[in-house]
Amino acid sequence: MHYLLMYDFTPDYLGRRGAYREAHLRAAWAAQGRGELILGGALTDPADMGVLLFKSDSPRVAEAFAAADPYVVHGLVTRWRVRQWNTVVGEQAAAPVRVDQS
């Protein structure tokens, strides 16, 4: 299954992230190396949210990531939530739905 971890950032996120970015990225790449994190990054214009796509059997993997993430621990994230994403189209879709293309 796929889960989206969504972060709401503080208004001064860009100015404050430098102190924690290396640790945040190290944790993200470690999760990617374990096959848990598929994609992650910040939305831009404005840079007010981050979205990370996880693949796991339950939301616990994404929840554990957020709980330990330096951005969350140090208050750059004002709110986070995990939502199951029912992916149906694409090579990595968790529940592919194909229709006749004729």
Number of C-alpha atoms within 10 A of each C-alpha: 15 24 26 21 22 22 23 19 21 17 14 11 17 12 10 15 15 10 12 15 13 12 14 18 15 11 16 21 17 13 17 16 11 10 12 21 23 18 14 18 13 16 12 9 6 8 15 17 19 18 18 19 21 27 22 15 11 13 18 12 18 25 16 10 19 21 12 12 18 21 22 19 12 12 13 21 22 13 13 17 13 20 13 15 15 13 15 13 12 11 7 12 14 15 13 13 10 9 6 4 4 3
